[in-house]
Amino acid sequence: MHSLSRFAGAVESLNDRIGAVLRWLALAMVLMGAYNAVARYLTRFAGVPLSSNALNELQWYLFSLIFLLGAAYGLRKDVHVRVDVLFQRLSARRQAWIDLVGTLLFLLPFSALMLKVSWPVVKASWSVRETSPDPGGLPRWPIKAVILVSFLLLALQGVAHLIRQIEVIRAPDADEPHPRPHEGHA
């Protein structure tokens, strides 16, 4: 179990580092959006374009990176939305069982399905070096590859999550009700 725990730690560490980068990408995206809005307004008075399709697309690409790569980070930090109001009142062991079953039945199969259906689209985009149809737009093939990376990271984090849930289930004090240790912290 020790080697599995080390594997889980490595995956968690990777997603923590990605999460740190995503914070900066969020700031860059907001600044890019602000610049694009101001530039569109000032273009009316300057008579020359101060923004471009590439800058507009870059803003969307930053959003895509944050959304796609943030899924595994969100799972790592346990900040996904939970609808079940009873979940909090359960013991750590019961919470772990619910998470384990949900990960096995939903998260990992969904990640595998998304990898399978995304592969042909990404492969086709890479084979033709797909670019934006808009004049001056950015290449599309690199951002499409992030789809595969994101679901791979999500699947890896799902496996790490399974390992952590098994550790909780095996813990001797896991029957005491308590909130999740990293709940609400991003």
LUMFIMAR-198071 format. One record per residue (C-alpha): residue number from 1; chain; z, x, y; residue in one letter. Coordinates in nm, 2 decimals. Example, Ala and Ser with C-alpha at 12.3 -4.5 7.8 and 13.67 -1.06 7.14 Angstrom:
BEGIN
selum: 1 fike: A up: 0.78 east: 1.23 north: -0.45 guse: A
selum: 2 fike: A up: 0.71 east: 1.37 north: -0.11 guse: S
% end
This chain:
BEGIN
selum: 1 fike: A up: 0.00 east: 0.00 north: 0.00 guse: M
selum: 2 fike: A up: 0.06 east: 0.30 north: 0.23 guse: H
selum: 3 fike: A up: -0.31 east: 0.39 north: 0.24 guse: S
selum: 4 fike: A up: -0.40 east: 0.03 north: 0.31 guse: L
selum: 5 fike: A up: -0.15 east: 0.03 north: 0.60 guse: S
selum: 6 fike: A up: -0.30 east: 0.35 north: 0.73 guse: R
selum: 7 fike: A up: -0.65 east: 0.18 north: 0.72 guse: F
selum: 8 fike: A up: -0.51 east: -0.12 north: 0.90 guse: A
selum: 9 fike: A up: -0.36 east: 0.11 north: 1.16 guse: G
selum: 10 fike: A up: -0.69 east: 0.29 north: 1.21 guse: A
selum: 11 fike: A up: -0.88 east: -0.04 north: 1.26 guse: V
selum: 12 fike: A up: -0.61 east: -0.17 north: 1.50 guse: E
selum: 13 fike: A up: -0.62 east: 0.16 north: 1.69 guse: S
selum: 14 fike: A up: -1.00 east: 0.14 north: 1.72 guse: L
selum: 15 fike: A up: -0.99 east: -0.22 north: 1.85 guse: N
selum: 16 fike: A up: -0.71 east: -0.13 north: 2.09 guse: D
selum: 17 fike: A up: -0.93 east: 0.15 north: 2.24 guse: R
selum: 18 fike: A up: -1.22 east: -0.10 north: 2.26 guse: I
selum: 19 fike: A up: -0.99 east: -0.35 north: 2.44 guse: G
selum: 20 fike: A up: -0.90 east: -0.08 north: 2.70 guse: A
selum: 21 fike: A up: -1.27 east: -0.02 north: 2.77 guse: V
selum: 22 fike: A up: -1.33 east: -0.40 north: 2.79 guse: L
selum: 23 fike: A up: -1.07 east: -0.43 north: 3.07 guse: R
selum: 24 fike: A up: -1.28 east: -0.19 north: 3.28 guse: W
selum: 25 fike: A up: -1.60 east: -0.37 north: 3.18 guse: L
selum: 26 fike: A up: -1.45 east: -0.70 north: 3.30 guse: A
selum: 27 fike: A up: -1.38 east: -0.53 north: 3.64 guse: L
selum: 28 fike: A up: -1.73 east: -0.39 north: 3.65 guse: A
selum: 29 fike: A up: -1.87 east: -0.74 north: 3.56 guse: M
selum: 30 fike: A up: -1.67 east: -0.91 north: 3.85 guse: V
selum: 31 fike: A up: -1.78 east: -0.64 north: 4.10 guse: L
selum: 32 fike: A up: -2.15 east: -0.67 north: 3.98 guse: M
selum: 33 fike: A up: -2.13 east: -1.05 north: 4.02 guse: G
selum: 34 fike: A up: -1.98 east: -1.02 north: 4.37 guse: A
selum: 35 fike: A up: -2.25 east: -0.77 north: 4.46 guse: Y
selum: 36 fike: A up: -2.53 east: -0.99 north: 4.33 guse: N
selum: 37 fike: A up: -2.40 east: -1.29 north: 4.52 guse: A
selum: 38 fike: A up: -2.36 east: -1.10 north: 4.84 guse: V
selum: 39 fike: A up: -2.70 east: -0.93 north: 4.79 guse: A
selum: 40 fike: A up: -2.88 east: -1.26 north: 4.74 guse: R
selum: 41 fike: A up: -2.73 east: -1.40 north: 5.06 guse: Y
selum: 42 fike: A up: -2.81 east: -1.09 north: 5.26 guse: L
selum: 43 fike: A up: -3.16 east: -1.07 north: 5.12 guse: T
selum: 44 fike: A up: -3.24 east: -1.38 north: 5.34 guse: R
selum: 45 fike: A up: -3.16 east: -1.18 north: 5.65 guse: F
selum: 46 fike: A up: -3.28 east: -0.84 north: 5.55 guse: A
selum: 47 fike: A up: -3.62 east: -0.94 north: 5.44 guse: G
selum: 48 fike: A up: -3.61 east: -0.70 north: 5.15 guse: V
selum: 49 fike: A up: -3.46 east: -0.77 north: 4.81 guse: P
selum: 50 fike: A up: -3.11 east: -0.61 north: 4.78 guse: L
selum: 51 fike: A up: -3.06 east: -0.72 north: 4.41 guse: S
selum: 52 fike: A up: -3.29 east: -0.72 north: 4.11 guse: S
selum: 53 fike: A up: -3.34 east: -0.89 north: 3.78 guse: N
selum: 54 fike: A up: -3.20 east: -0.58 north: 3.62 guse: A
selum: 55 fike: A up: -2.87 east: -0.61 north: 3.81 guse: L
selum: 56 fike: A up: -2.85 east: -0.98 north: 3.73 guse: N
selum: 57 fike: A up: -2.91 east: -0.91 north: 3.36 guse: E
selum: 58 fike: A up: -2.66 east: -0.62 north: 3.36 guse: L
selum: 59 fike: A up: -2.40 east: -0.87 north: 3.47 guse: Q
selum: 60 fike: A up: -2.48 east: -1.09 north: 3.17 guse: W
selum: 61 fike: A up: -2.49 east: -0.79 north: 2.94 guse: Y
selum: 62 fike: A up: -2.14 east: -0.69 north: 3.05 guse: L
selum: 63 fike: A up: -2.02 east: -1.05 north: 2.99 guse: F
selum: 64 fike: A up: -2.19 east: -1.03 north: 2.64 guse: S
selum: 65 fike: A up: -2.01 east: -0.71 north: 2.56 guse: L
selum: 66 fike: A up: -1.67 east: -0.85 north: 2.67 guse: I
selum: 67 fike: A up: -1.72 east: -1.17 north: 2.47 guse: F
selum: 68 fike: A up: -1.86 east: -1.01 north: 2.15 guse: L
selum: 69 fike: A up: -1.64 east: -0.70 north: 2.13 guse: L
selum: 70 fike: A up: -1.34 east: -0.89 north: 2.26 guse: G
selum: 71 fike: A up: -1.32 east: -1.11 north: 1.95 guse: A
selum: 72 fike: A up: -1.18 east: -0.84 north: 1.72 guse: A
selum: 73 fike: A up: -0.95 east: -0.73 north: 2.00 guse: Y
selum: 74 fike: A up: -0.83 east: -1.09 north: 2.04 guse: G
selum: 75 fike: A up: -0.76 east: -1.11 north: 1.67 guse: L
selum: 76 fike: A up: -0.58 east: -0.78 north: 1.69 guse: R
selum: 77 fike: A up: -0.35 east: -0.91 north: 1.97 guse: K
selum: 78 fike: A up: -0.31 east: -1.25 north: 1.81 guse: D
selum: 79 fike: A up: -0.42 east: -1.43 north: 2.12 guse: V
selum: 80 fike: A up: -0.67 east: -1.67 north: 1.97 guse: H
selum: 81 fike: A up: -0.59 east: -2.04 north: 2.04 guse: V
selum: 82 fike: A up: -0.37 east: -2.21 north: 1.78 guse: R
selum: 83 fike: A up: -0.38 east: -2.59 north: 1.77 guse: V
selum: 84 fike: A up: -0.09 east: -2.63 north: 1.52 guse: D
selum: 85 fike: A up: 0.23 east: -2.70 north: 1.71 guse: V
selum: 86 fike: A up: 0.43 east: -2.66 north: 1.39 guse: L
selum: 87 fike: A up: 0.31 east: -2.31 north: 1.32 guse: F
selum: 88 fike: A up: 0.57 east: -2.16 north: 1.56 guse: Q
selum: 89 fike: A up: 0.85 east: -2.32 north: 1.38 guse: R
selum: 90 fike: A up: 0.76 east: -2.18 north: 1.04 guse: L
selum: 91 fike: A up: 0.91 east: -1.86 north: 0.89 guse: S
selum: 92 fike: A up: 0.72 east: -1.54 north: 0.93 guse: A
selum: 93 fike: A up: 0.64 east: -1.56 north: 0.56 guse: R
selum: 94 fike: A up: 0.48 east: -1.91 north: 0.59 guse: R
selum: 95 fike: A up: 0.30 east: -1.81 north: 0.90 guse: Q
selum: 96 fike: A up: 0.16 east: -1.51 north: 0.71 guse: A
selum: 97 fike: A up: 0.05 east: -1.72 north: 0.42 guse: W
selum: 98 fike: A up: -0.14 east: -1.96 north: 0.66 guse: I
selum: 99 fike: A up: -0.30 east: -1.66 north: 0.83 guse: D
selum: 100 fike: A up: -0.39 east: -1.50 north: 0.50 guse: L
selum: 101 fike: A up: -0.56 east: -1.81 north: 0.36 guse: V
selum: 102 fike: A up: -0.74 east: -1.88 north: 0.69 guse: G
selum: 103 fike: A up: -0.86 east: -1.53 north: 0.71 guse: T
selum: 104 fike: A up: -0.99 east: -1.54 north: 0.35 guse: L
selum: 105 fike: A up: -1.14 east: -1.88 north: 0.37 guse: L
selum: 106 fike: A up: -1.28 east: -1.88 north: 0.72 guse: F
selum: 107 fike: A up: -1.28 east: -1.56 north: 0.92 guse: L
selum: 108 fike: A up: -1.42 east: -1.32 north: 0.66 guse: L
selum: 109 fike: A up: -1.69 east: -1.55 north: 0.53 guse: P
selum: 110 fike: A up: -1.79 east: -1.64 north: 0.88 guse: F
selum: 111 fike: A up: -1.82 east: -1.28 north: 0.98 guse: S
selum: 112 fike: A up: -2.03 east: -1.21 north: 0.67 guse: A
selum: 113 fike: A up: -2.25 east: -1.50 north: 0.74 guse: L
selum: 114 fike: A up: -2.31 east: -1.39 north: 1.10 guse: M
selum: 115 fike: A up: -2.39 east: -1.04 north: 0.99 guse: L
selum: 116 fike: A up: -2.64 east: -1.18 north: 0.74 guse: K
selum: 117 fike: A up: -2.82 east: -1.42 north: 0.98 guse: V
selum: 118 fike: A up: -2.81 east: -1.18 north: 1.28 guse: S
selum: 119 fike: A up: -2.96 east: -0.88 north: 1.09 guse: W
selum: 120 fike: A up: -3.32 east: -1.01 north: 1.09 guse: P
selum: 121 fike: A up: -3.31 east: -1.10 north: 1.46 guse: V
selum: 122 fike: A up: -3.16 east: -0.76 north: 1.55 guse: V
selum: 123 fike: A up: -3.40 east: -0.58 north: 1.33 guse: K
selum: 124 fike: A up: -3.70 east: -0.76 north: 1.48 guse: A
selum: 125 fike: A up: -3.58 east: -0.69 north: 1.83 guse: S
selum: 126 fike: A up: -3.54 east: -0.32 north: 1.75 guse: W
selum: 127 fike: A up: -3.87 east: -0.29 north: 1.58 guse: S
selum: 128 fike: A up: -4.06 east: -0.40 north: 1.89 guse: V
selum: 129 fike: A up: -3.81 east: -0.25 north: 2.14 guse: R
selum: 130 fike: A up: -3.77 east: -0.60 north: 2.29 guse: E
selum: 131 fike: A up: -3.74 east: -0.62 north: 2.66 guse: T
selum: 132 fike: A up: -3.66 east: -0.89 north: 2.91 guse: S
selum: 133 fike: A up: -3.95 east: -1.13 north: 2.99 guse: P
selum: 134 fike: A up: -3.84 east: -1.11 north: 3.36 guse: D
selum: 135 fike: A up: -4.01 east: -0.85 north: 3.58 guse: P
selum: 136 fike: A up: -3.78 east: -0.54 north: 3.61 guse: G
selum: 137 fike: A up: -3.55 east: -0.67 north: 3.34 guse: G
selum: 138 fike: A up: -3.35 east: -0.46 north: 3.09 guse: L
selum: 139 fike: A up: -3.42 east: -0.39 north: 2.73 guse: P
selum: 140 fike: A up: -3.28 east: -0.65 north: 2.50 guse: R
selum: 141 fike: A up: -3.27 east: -0.46 north: 2.17 guse: W
selum: 142 fike: A up: -2.95 east: -0.26 north: 2.25 guse: P
selum: 143 fike: A up: -2.74 east: -0.57 north: 2.35 guse: I
selum: 144 fike: A up: -2.86 east: -0.75 north: 2.04 guse: K
selum: 145 fike: A up: -2.73 east: -0.47 north: 1.82 guse: A
selum: 146 fike: A up: -2.39 east: -0.54 north: 1.96 guse: V
selum: 147 fike: A up: -2.40 east: -0.87 north: 1.77 guse: I
selum: 148 fike: A up: -2.39 east: -0.67 north: 1.45 guse: L
selum: 149 fike: A up: -2.12 east: -0.43 north: 1.57 guse: V
selum: 150 fike: A up: -1.90 east: -0.72 north: 1.69 guse: S
selum: 151 fike: A up: -1.90 east: -0.91 north: 1.37 guse: F
selum: 152 fike: A up: -1.85 east: -0.58 north: 1.17 guse: L
selum: 153 fike: A up: -1.54 east: -0.51 north: 1.40 guse: L
selum: 154 fike: A up: -1.42 east: -0.86 north: 1.35 guse: L
selum: 155 fike: A up: -1.45 east: -0.84 north: 0.97 guse: A
selum: 156 fike: A up: -1.27 east: -0.50 north: 0.97 guse: L
selum: 157 fike: A up: -0.99 east: -0.64 north: 1.19 guse: Q
selum: 158 fike: A up: -0.98 east: -0.94 north: 0.96 guse: G
selum: 159 fike: A up: -0.91 east: -0.70 north: 0.67 guse: V
selum: 160 fike: A up: -0.65 east: -0.52 north: 0.87 guse: A
selum: 161 fike: A up: -0.50 east: -0.86 north: 0.95 guse: H
selum: 162 fike: A up: -0.49 east: -0.95 north: 0.58 guse: L
selum: 163 fike: A up: -0.31 east: -0.62 north: 0.51 guse: I
selum: 164 fike: A up: -0.05 east: -0.70 north: 0.78 guse: R
selum: 165 fike: A up: 0.00 east: -1.05 north: 0.65 guse: Q
selum: 166 fike: A up: 0.06 east: -0.91 north: 0.30 guse: I
selum: 167 fike: A up: 0.32 east: -0.67 north: 0.45 guse: E
selum: 168 fike: A up: 0.50 east: -0.97 north: 0.61 guse: V
selum: 169 fike: A up: 0.49 east: -1.17 north: 0.29 guse: I
selum: 170 fike: A up: 0.64 east: -0.88 north: 0.10 guse: R
selum: 171 fike: A up: 0.91 east: -0.82 north: 0.36 guse: A
selum: 172 fike: A up: 1.26 east: -0.92 north: 0.25 guse: P
selum: 173 fike: A up: 1.36 east: -1.09 north: 0.58 guse: D
selum: 174 fike: A up: 1.03 east: -1.28 north: 0.63 guse: A
selum: 175 fike: A up: 1.19 east: -1.62 north: 0.56 guse: D
selum: 176 fike: A up: 1.37 east: -1.63 north: 0.89 guse: E
selum: 177 fike: A up: 1.19 east: -1.84 north: 1.16 guse: P
selum: 178 fike: A up: 1.09 east: -1.64 north: 1.46 guse: H
selum: 179 fike: A up: 0.80 east: -1.61 north: 1.70 guse: P
selum: 180 fike: A up: 0.52 east: -1.37 north: 1.63 guse: R
selum: 181 fike: A up: 0.61 east: -1.02 north: 1.74 guse: P
selum: 182 fike: A up: 0.31 east: -0.97 north: 1.97 guse: H
selum: 183 fike: A up: 0.24 east: -1.32 north: 2.08 guse: E
selum: 184 fike: A up: 0.10 east: -1.36 north: 2.42 guse: G
selum: 185 fike: A up: 0.05 east: -0.99 north: 2.49 guse: H
selum: 186 fike: A up: -0.30 east: -0.88 north: 2.55 guse: A
% end
